[in-house]
């Protein structure tokens, strides 16, 4: 039986190596069609938040479940007794500078992600990076107090619910006007969805950072 598997594997390897896949002949450009139908110059954002919006909804839900899972799995462990952080002035300055740059990049990607490379997920990752750099140079108690003061957990849940509601409305066939191609206020509902995803991912990353620092430390 092993020889059959081995021969089949070798044949499949040579098939992929020497036999080319048939290329379909299209009478139109897929990218141009996506851009025209969505009113967005960034075809990637159009596909993620319009053509594949159903998949994106569950990607956001999976990220939410992952955050809840991290909190659930580590809740029974003892918090770290000592958390090592950057204490030298040069490292603190560089981390805070990097945090500022990452935060500005995240805002830019969230607002203009439908016009240029970027989008909600990339913006959220940039925001989470900014929060992580601040956490490396600040006390965990202060980070938790700020997280609770601004009700970040509540805003995270609100962003998810609003994203799902707007996505369902869009999937039902109701869309906002596309506006002028290339303008900041254009693309219908996509810019709003981008911002909601960015808020969700950034605040979710903040929650995960707090959880892992509390139970694992920074190292």
LOFI-382099 format. One record per residue (C-alpha): x, y, z; residue number from 1; residue in three letters. Coordinates in steps of 0.02 Angstrom, whole numbers, padded with zeros to 5 digits. Example, Ala and Ser with C-alpha at 12.3 -4.5 7.8 and 13.67 -1.06 7.14 Angstrom:
<nodes>
<node px="00615" py="-00225" pz="00390" num="1" residu="ALA"/>
<node px="00684" py="-00053" pz="00357" num="2" residu="SER"/>
</nodes>
This chain:
<nodes>
<node px="00000" py="00000" pz="00000" num="1" residu="UNK"/>
<node px="00144" py="00118" pz="00038" num="2" residu="UNK"/>
<node px="00212" py="00091" pz="-00138" num="3" residu="UNK"/>
<node px="00045" py="00144" pz="-00212" num="4" residu="UNK"/>
<node px="00048" py="00305" pz="-00111" num="5" residu="UNK"/>
<node px="00229" py="00336" pz="-00161" num="6" residu="UNK"/>
<node px="00197" py="00310" pz="-00346" num="7" residu="UNK"/>
<node px="00040" py="00418" pz="-00341" num="8" residu="UNK"/>
<node px="00138" py="00555" pz="-00254" num="9" residu="UNK"/>
<node px="00278" py="00549" pz="-00384" num="10" residu="UNK"/>
<node px="00154" py="00553" pz="-00528" num="11" residu="UNK"/>
<node px="00061" py="00699" pz="-00451" num="12" residu="UNK"/>
<node px="00226" py="00792" pz="-00427" num="13" residu="UNK"/>
<node px="00275" py="00773" pz="-00610" num="14" residu="UNK"/>
<node px="00100" py="00821" pz="-00662" num="15" residu="UNK"/>
<node px="00115" py="00987" pz="-00569" num="16" residu="UNK"/>
<node px="00293" py="01010" pz="-00635" num="17" residu="UNK"/>
<node px="00267" py="00979" pz="-00821" num="18" residu="UNK"/>
<node px="00082" py="00994" pz="-00860" num="19" residu="UNK"/>
<node px="00019" py="01173" pz="-00867" num="20" residu="UNK"/>
<node px="-00154" py="01215" pz="-00805" num="21" residu="UNK"/>
<node px="-00272" py="01277" pz="-00942" num="22" residu="UNK"/>
<node px="-00287" py="01466" pz="-00941" num="23" residu="UNK"/>
<node px="-00465" py="01529" pz="-00966" num="24" residu="UNK"/>
<node px="-00492" py="01658" pz="-01102" num="25" residu="UNK"/>
<node px="-00582" py="01807" pz="-01029" num="26" residu="UNK"/>
<node px="-00660" py="01943" pz="-01133" num="27" residu="UNK"/>
<node px="-00651" py="02066" pz="-00988" num="28" residu="UNK"/>
<node px="-00532" py="02117" pz="-00848" num="29" residu="UNK"/>
<node px="-00585" py="02053" pz="-00678" num="30" residu="UNK"/>
<node px="-00497" py="02196" pz="-00587" num="31" residu="UNK"/>
<node px="-00577" py="02328" pz="-00698" num="32" residu="UNK"/>
<node px="-00748" py="02248" pz="-00672" num="33" residu="UNK"/>
<node px="-00728" py="02245" pz="-00482" num="34" residu="UNK"/>
<node px="-00671" py="02427" pz="-00480" num="35" residu="UNK"/>
<node px="-00814" py="02483" pz="-00592" num="36" residu="UNK"/>
<node px="-00949" py="02390" pz="-00495" num="37" residu="UNK"/>
<node px="-00886" py="02445" pz="-00323" num="38" residu="UNK"/>
<node px="-00834" py="02624" pz="-00359" num="39" residu="UNK"/>
<node px="-00668" py="02591" pz="-00271" num="40" residu="UNK"/>
<node px="-00494" py="02612" pz="-00345" num="41" residu="UNK"/>
<node px="-00428" py="02482" pz="-00221" num="42" residu="UNK"/>
<node px="-00492" py="02318" pz="-00292" num="43" residu="UNK"/>
<node px="-00429" py="02221" pz="-00140" num="44" residu="UNK"/>
<node px="-00541" py="02317" pz="-00021" num="45" residu="UNK"/>
<node px="-00685" py="02298" pz="-00143" num="46" residu="UNK"/>
<node px="-00664" py="02109" pz="-00145" num="47" residu="UNK"/>
<node px="-00642" py="02090" pz="00043" num="48" residu="UNK"/>
<node px="-00782" py="02207" pz="00097" num="49" residu="UNK"/>
<node px="-00903" py="02184" pz="-00048" num="50" residu="UNK"/>
<node px="-00878" py="02031" pz="-00158" num="51" residu="UNK"/>
<node px="-00821" py="01922" pz="-00011" num="52" residu="UNK"/>
<node px="-00913" py="02013" pz="00126" num="53" residu="UNK"/>
<node px="-00997" py="01853" pz="00187" num="54" residu="UNK"/>
<node px="-00824" py="01777" pz="00220" num="55" residu="UNK"/>
<node px="-00761" py="01936" pz="00302" num="56" residu="UNK"/>
<node px="-00905" py="01934" pz="00428" num="57" residu="UNK"/>
<node px="-00849" py="01764" pz="00492" num="58" residu="UNK"/>
<node px="-00666" py="01818" pz="00492" num="59" residu="UNK"/>
<node px="-00714" py="01957" pz="00613" num="60" residu="UNK"/>
<node px="-00815" py="01833" pz="00717" num="61" residu="UNK"/>
<node px="-00669" py="01710" pz="00722" num="62" residu="UNK"/>
<node px="-00554" py="01849" pz="00785" num="63" residu="UNK"/>
<node px="-00680" py="01890" pz="00921" num="64" residu="UNK"/>
<node px="-00690" py="01707" pz="00973" num="65" residu="UNK"/>
<node px="-00499" py="01698" pz="00979" num="66" residu="UNK"/>
<node px="-00494" py="01844" pz="01101" num="67" residu="UNK"/>
<node px="-00627" py="01764" pz="01210" num="68" residu="UNK"/>
<node px="-00532" py="01599" pz="01203" num="69" residu="UNK"/>
<node px="-00369" py="01678" pz="01261" num="70" residu="UNK"/>
<node px="-00459" py="01757" pz="01408" num="71" residu="UNK"/>
<node px="-00547" py="01594" pz="01452" num="72" residu="UNK"/>
<node px="-00394" py="01481" pz="01440" num="73" residu="UNK"/>
<node px="-00281" py="01593" pz="01544" num="74" residu="UNK"/>
<node px="-00411" py="01641" pz="01675" num="75" residu="UNK"/>
<node px="-00367" py="01495" pz="01788" num="76" residu="UNK"/>
<node px="-00179" py="01529" pz="01789" num="77" residu="UNK"/>
<node px="-00085" py="01631" pz="01915" num="78" residu="UNK"/>
<node px="-00033" py="01805" pz="01859" num="79" residu="UNK"/>
<node px="00152" py="01833" pz="01830" num="80" residu="UNK"/>
<node px="00240" py="01882" pz="01991" num="81" residu="UNK"/>
<node px="00360" py="02002" pz="01906" num="82" residu="UNK"/>
<node px="00344" py="02084" pz="01737" num="83" residu="UNK"/>
<node px="00506" py="02141" pz="01654" num="84" residu="UNK"/>
<node px="00494" py="02297" pz="01549" num="85" residu="UNK"/>
<node px="00605" py="02421" pz="01460" num="86" residu="UNK"/>
<node px="00676" py="02541" pz="01587" num="87" residu="UNK"/>
<node px="00820" py="02628" pz="01496" num="88" residu="UNK"/>
<node px="00772" py="02800" pz="01426" num="89" residu="UNK"/>
<node px="00830" py="02764" pz="01248" num="90" residu="UNK"/>
<node px="00721" py="02609" pz="01231" num="91" residu="UNK"/>
<node px="00572" py="02700" pz="01305" num="92" residu="UNK"/>
<node px="00592" py="02846" pz="01185" num="93" residu="UNK"/>
<node px="00609" py="02731" pz="01034" num="94" residu="UNK"/>
<node px="00458" py="02626" pz="01087" num="95" residu="UNK"/>
<node px="00349" py="02780" pz="01113" num="96" residu="UNK"/>
<node px="00406" py="02854" pz="00947" num="97" residu="UNK"/>
<node px="00369" py="02691" pz="00858" num="98" residu="UNK"/>
<node px="00199" py="02686" pz="00944" num="99" residu="UNK"/>
<node px="00156" py="02860" pz="00881" num="100" residu="UNK"/>
<node px="00208" py="02817" pz="00703" num="101" residu="UNK"/>
<node px="00110" py="02652" pz="00707" num="102" residu="UNK"/>
<node px="-00045" py="02741" pz="00773" num="103" residu="UNK"/>
<node px="-00037" py="02873" pz="00635" num="104" residu="UNK"/>
<node px="-00012" py="02739" pz="00504" num="105" residu="UNK"/>
<node px="-00161" py="02643" pz="00574" num="106" residu="UNK"/>
<node px="-00273" py="02797" pz="00562" num="107" residu="UNK"/>
<node px="-00215" py="02829" pz="00384" num="108" residu="UNK"/>
<node px="-00247" py="02648" pz="00332" num="109" residu="UNK"/>
<node px="-00420" py="02649" pz="00410" num="110" residu="UNK"/>
<node px="-00477" py="02813" pz="00332" num="111" residu="UNK"/>
<node px="-00399" py="02791" pz="00159" num="112" residu="UNK"/>
<node px="-00394" py="02601" pz="00147" num="113" residu="UNK"/>
<node px="-00526" py="02602" pz="00010" num="114" residu="UNK"/>
<node px="-00419" py="02716" pz="-00099" num="115" residu="UNK"/>
<node px="-00244" py="02646" pz="-00077" num="116" residu="UNK"/>
<node px="-00162" py="02487" pz="-00009" num="117" residu="UNK"/>
<node px="-00222" py="02461" pz="00169" num="118" residu="UNK"/>
<node px="-00390" py="02431" pz="00248" num="119" residu="UNK"/>
<node px="-00470" py="02387" pz="00413" num="120" residu="UNK"/>
<node px="-00367" py="02233" pz="00457" num="121" residu="UNK"/>
<node px="-00201" py="02316" pz="00418" num="122" residu="UNK"/>
<node px="-00255" py="02472" pz="00513" num="123" residu="UNK"/>
<node px="-00305" py="02367" pz="00663" num="124" residu="UNK"/>
<node px="-00137" py="02277" pz="00663" num="125" residu="UNK"/>
<node px="-00048" py="02445" pz="00659" num="126" residu="UNK"/>
<node px="-00155" py="02506" pz="00804" num="127" residu="UNK"/>
<node px="-00121" py="02347" pz="00902" num="128" residu="UNK"/>
<node px="00065" py="02370" pz="00870" num="129" residu="UNK"/>
<node px="00055" py="02546" pz="00940" num="130" residu="UNK"/>
<node px="-00033" py="02483" pz="01096" num="131" residu="UNK"/>
<node px="00094" py="02342" pz="01116" num="132" residu="UNK"/>
<node px="00240" py="02463" pz="01109" num="133" residu="UNK"/>
<node px="00159" py="02571" pz="01243" num="134" residu="UNK"/>
<node px="00130" py="02416" pz="01350" num="135" residu="UNK"/>
<node px="00316" py="02374" pz="01341" num="136" residu="UNK"/>
<node px="00359" py="02537" pz="01427" num="137" residu="UNK"/>
<node px="00210" py="02563" pz="01545" num="138" residu="UNK"/>
<node px="00147" py="02477" pz="01701" num="139" residu="UNK"/>
<node px="00014" py="02342" pz="01675" num="140" residu="UNK"/>
<node px="-00095" py="02425" pz="01807" num="141" residu="UNK"/>
<node px="-00096" py="02588" pz="01710" num="142" residu="UNK"/>
<node px="-00135" py="02498" pz="01547" num="143" residu="UNK"/>
<node px="-00282" py="02407" pz="01627" num="144" residu="UNK"/>
<node px="-00347" py="02567" pz="01706" num="145" residu="UNK"/>
<node px="-00345" py="02657" pz="01539" num="146" residu="UNK"/>
<node px="-00429" py="02507" pz="01456" num="147" residu="UNK"/>
<node px="-00568" py="02510" pz="01584" num="148" residu="UNK"/>
<node px="-00582" py="02699" pz="01589" num="149" residu="UNK"/>
<node px="-00618" py="02711" pz="01403" num="150" residu="UNK"/>
<node px="-00733" py="02557" pz="01406" num="151" residu="UNK"/>
<node px="-00628" py="02478" pz="01268" num="152" residu="UNK"/>
<node px="-00711" py="02308" pz="01290" num="153" residu="UNK"/>
<node px="-00883" py="02386" pz="01264" num="154" residu="UNK"/>
<node px="-00828" py="02481" pz="01108" num="155" residu="UNK"/>
<node px="-00751" py="02324" pz="01038" num="156" residu="UNK"/>
<node px="-00916" py="02230" pz="01053" num="157" residu="UNK"/>
<node px="-01012" py="02378" pz="00982" num="158" residu="UNK"/>
<node px="-00898" py="02386" pz="00830" num="159" residu="UNK"/>
<node px="-00926" py="02201" pz="00797" num="160" residu="UNK"/>
<node px="-01115" py="02214" pz="00810" num="161" residu="UNK"/>
<node px="-01124" py="02369" pz="00700" num="162" residu="UNK"/>
<node px="-01010" py="02286" pz="00572" num="163" residu="UNK"/>
<node px="-01122" py="02132" pz="00565" num="164" residu="UNK"/>
<node px="-01282" py="02234" pz="00550" num="165" residu="UNK"/>
<node px="-01213" py="02345" pz="00411" num="166" residu="UNK"/>
<node px="-01143" py="02192" pz="00322" num="167" residu="UNK"/>
<node px="-01310" py="02102" pz="00326" num="168" residu="UNK"/>
<node px="-01397" py="02258" pz="00258" num="169" residu="UNK"/>
<node px="-01268" py="02267" pz="00118" num="170" residu="UNK"/>
<node px="-01287" py="02082" pz="00077" num="171" residu="UNK"/>
<node px="-01475" py="02110" pz="00068" num="172" residu="UNK"/>
<node px="-01443" py="02227" pz="-00079" num="173" residu="UNK"/>
<node px="-01451" py="02399" pz="00004" num="174" residu="UNK"/>
<node px="-01298" py="02507" pz="-00029" num="175" residu="UNK"/>
<node px="-01247" py="02687" pz="-00002" num="176" residu="UNK"/>
<node px="-01208" py="02796" pz="-00154" num="177" residu="UNK"/>
<node px="-01034" py="02763" pz="-00222" num="178" residu="UNK"/>
<node px="-00991" py="02947" pz="-00244" num="179" residu="UNK"/>
<node px="-00848" py="03007" pz="-00353" num="180" residu="UNK"/>
<node px="-00714" py="02879" pz="-00392" num="181" residu="UNK"/>
<node px="-00555" py="02918" pz="-00293" num="182" residu="UNK"/>
<node px="-00636" py="03040" pz="-00172" num="183" residu="UNK"/>
<node px="-00616" py="03014" pz="00015" num="184" residu="UNK"/>
<node px="-00804" py="02998" pz="00038" num="185" residu="UNK"/>
<node px="-00837" py="02865" pz="-00093" num="186" residu="UNK"/>
<node px="-00861" py="02678" pz="-00110" num="187" residu="UNK"/>
<node px="-01027" py="02666" pz="-00021" num="188" residu="UNK"/>
<node px="-01021" py="02570" pz="00142" num="189" residu="UNK"/>
<node px="-00841" py="02505" pz="00121" num="190" residu="UNK"/>
<node px="-00751" py="02651" pz="00210" num="191" residu="UNK"/>
<node px="-00867" py="02632" pz="00361" num="192" residu="UNK"/>
<node px="-00836" py="02445" pz="00367" num="193" residu="UNK"/>
<node px="-00649" py="02477" pz="00356" num="194" residu="UNK"/>
<node px="-00654" py="02592" pz="00508" num="195" residu="UNK"/>
<node px="-00760" py="02469" pz="00607" num="196" residu="UNK"/>
<node px="-00640" py="02326" pz="00571" num="197" residu="UNK"/>
<node px="-00492" py="02436" pz="00619" num="198" residu="UNK"/>
<node px="-00573" py="02481" pz="00786" num="199" residu="UNK"/>
<node px="-00617" py="02299" pz="00819" num="200" residu="UNK"/>
<node px="-00444" py="02230" pz="00781" num="201" residu="UNK"/>
<node px="-00352" py="02368" pz="00875" num="202" residu="UNK"/>
<node px="-00459" py="02353" pz="01033" num="203" residu="UNK"/>
<node px="-00455" py="02163" pz="01022" num="204" residu="UNK"/>
<node px="-00266" py="02168" pz="01011" num="205" residu="UNK"/>
<node px="-00264" py="02281" pz="01163" num="206" residu="UNK"/>
<node px="-00365" py="02152" pz="01261" num="207" residu="UNK"/>
<node px="-00249" py="02010" pz="01208" num="208" residu="UNK"/>
<node px="-00094" py="02111" pz="01253" num="209" residu="UNK"/>
<node px="-00163" py="02145" pz="01428" num="210" residu="UNK"/>
<node px="-00206" py="01961" pz="01453" num="211" residu="UNK"/>
<node px="-00037" py="01894" pz="01400" num="212" residu="UNK"/>
<node px="00060" py="02026" pz="01497" num="213" residu="UNK"/>
<node px="-00039" py="01985" pz="01653" num="214" residu="UNK"/>
<node px="-00013" py="01796" pz="01645" num="215" residu="UNK"/>
<node px="00146" py="01779" pz="01540" num="216" residu="UNK"/>
<node px="00239" py="01942" pz="01559" num="217" residu="UNK"/>
<node px="00330" py="02027" pz="01417" num="218" residu="UNK"/>
<node px="00467" py="01894" pz="01401" num="219" residu="UNK"/>
</nodes>
